[in-house]
Amino acid sequence: METVNIMIVGVGGQGSLLASKMLGHLLVAQGYDVKVSEVHGMSQRGGSVVTYVRFGDKVYSPIIDKGEADFIVSFELLEAARWIEYLKPTGTIVTNTQEMEPMPVIAGLAKYPENLVEKMGALGVTVDAMDCLALAEQAGSPKAVNMVLMGRLSHYFPDIPAEAWQASLEANVPPKVLDLNKVAFALGQQG
């Protein structure tokens, strides 16, 4: 099997690290060679957080270079646009439509770009955009955006059984919020 490259991008505190941990757990359980590499920016201050997840028969490096990502899973629109050059021409962006203003916008030094979904689509890439925040809130917590996104991502891996996704979710999510996260995952699948 050819190596599959997934980038998970977001802003510190959004749950991207739990999502990558769950995804890595899932793929190892499916028998793949998996490499996960976390790159933290100013994650404690709302900066970019990027995780590389690579899997296949044999994976030699945890790093994804520009033009190599099969999927970019983004917790926020501007982060999807920021990392788009890493996507393969045949790749897919799975993104939350939420907009989180970065510091230059908050400080009034820049404007948040408009129509990002359309602009990314105009580049010829596939953009699967949905309001994951609304679905997470419907599930019971805005913090469940990560599981909504994982539910949506599961659509692109029909060979991995639904039970395997559920087992990985159960192994990685704390018991006190497990039911809520299961609902969020299901809402993302239905998305």
N, C-alpha and C positions, 0 to 999 in steps of 0.2 A: 504494500500500500504506500502510495506517495504521502509524504508528510503534509499534514493540514496545519495551517497557521491561523491562530485566533488572537487578536489583540482586544483586551478589555480596557477601555479608557474611561476616565471619569475625573471627578474632583474629590479631594480628600474627604472622607467621612460618608461617602455614598454607599459603601458596601461592595465595592469592586473586588476587594481582596477576598471576601467570603465567596463571591461568585467564582473567582478563579480557583479557589481552594476546592469548591464543590465540583467544578468542571474537571480539574485534575484528578480528583478522587474517582469521578465517574469513568474517565478514560482509562485510568490504571485498572479499574475493576473490569473493563471490557477487554483487557489484555494488550493494550497498546503500550509502546514505549512513549513516555510523556516527559516533557521538560516544561517547567513553569518558572518564569523569571519575573520578579516584581521590580519595577522602577518607580521609586517614590520621588516626586518633586517636593514642593512645599505642601505636602499632604495635610499637615496639621493646620495649615492656614488657608485651606481651600484651593491649593494648587493642584496641578495635574498629577494623576496617578495612572500608570500604565502597567499592565501585566501582559506578558507574552505566554501563550499556551500553545505548545507545538506537540503534535502526536502523529504516530505512524508505526511502521514496522520497526524502524530504527531511527532515532533522532539524535543528532550529534551535538547540536548547539541549542541553547534556550532563546537565542536572539532572533528576532524577525527584522529583516532589512526592508528598506523602501521597495515597494512593488511586490512584496511577497505574501501579504496577509490575504487569506481566503475570506476572513470575516473580521470586521471591526464591530465590536459590541460596545456601544457608547451610552453612558448614563446621562449625557447632556449634549445638546446639538452642537455647540461650538467646539467641544472636544472631538466630535465626529469629524467636523471640517478640519480641525487642526491636524489630525492624523491621517487624512484621506490619501496622502501621497504614499502611504505604506500599503494601500490596498492594491491587489492585483486588478488588472482590467476586467477580469471575470468575477471579481469578488463582490461581497455583499456587506452593506452597512446595516446593522440592526441597531436602531437608536431610539432612545426616549426623546420625545419632543420638548421636554423641559428645557428652559433657558435659565442658566445661573450666571449672573453678571460677574465677570472677572473684575479685579481691582481697578484696571484703567477705566472701565465703564462706570463703576461705582464712584470713582473719583472725578468723573466728568471729563476725562481726557480722551475718551473714545466712545463710539456708539456700538451697541450690540448689532452684529450684522443681521440684516433682514433676509427672509426667504431662503434660509440655509438648506432646507430639504430640496427645494426646487433647484438651487444652485449646484448642489452635489449631484442631483439626478441629471442635470444638464451636462455634467462631465462624462456621462455614459455609464455610470456605475449604478448598481441596484441599491436602492435605499428602502429599507423596511422600517418606516417610522411610525411610532404609536405613542399615545399618551400613557406612559408607564406609571407616572405619578398618580394619575387619576385611578388607574387600576389597583395600584398599591394601597391607596386610601380606601378604595372599595373593599379590599381584603382586610383592612383594619389598621394599617400603619404606613405612612409615607416612606418609612425605612425599608419597605419590602420591594422597592423598585428593582433591586438586584434579582429577586426571584421572578418577577414579571419578565425581566429580560432573559433570564435563563429559560423560562417557559417558552418564550418566543424563539430563542436560539434552537430549542429542541426540534422545531419544525424542520430544520435543515439537516438533521441527522436521523432520518427515518429508520436506519438500520440499528439504532440503539433503542432497546425496548423502553417503554414508558416506566416499567417497574425499576429499571436501572437508574433512571433519573430520580425517581422517588426515593430509592435506597440511598443515593448519594446526598440528596437533600436531607434525609433523616439523619445521616451520619455527620453532617456538618453544621446543621442549624440547632441552636440551643432548644431543649425541650419546651421551655416556657413560651416560645414564639413559633413552635413547629407548625401548629395547625394554621395559623395566620399565613405563614410562608407557603404552605401547601396550597392554600386558596390563591395566593398571589401567583404562584407558578402556573396553576390551572387557568387563571385569567389571562396570563401571557400566552399560554398555548392556544387558547381560543381566539385571542387578539385578532 
